[in-house]
């Protein structure tokens, strides 16, 4: 019984830290204008792959969070 409570406590702490990390503002690096233009061009070229990858990440995140919440409510 104590092991189950410990698991639920650890999972709750991990979920809280994960949410805090996701919503924290990201700092933007300062680079030379030529490098910034090249980075923007590369992001534009790879935008569809990045969108697909982000969609897969979001689906996996939602699945994991739902599974963890179901475990916590058991």
Secondary structure, DSSP 4 states (H G I P E B T S, - for coil): -HHHHHHHHHHHHHHHHHHHHHHSPPPPPP--HHHHHHHHHHHHHTHHHHHHHHHHHHHHHHHHHHHHHHHHH-
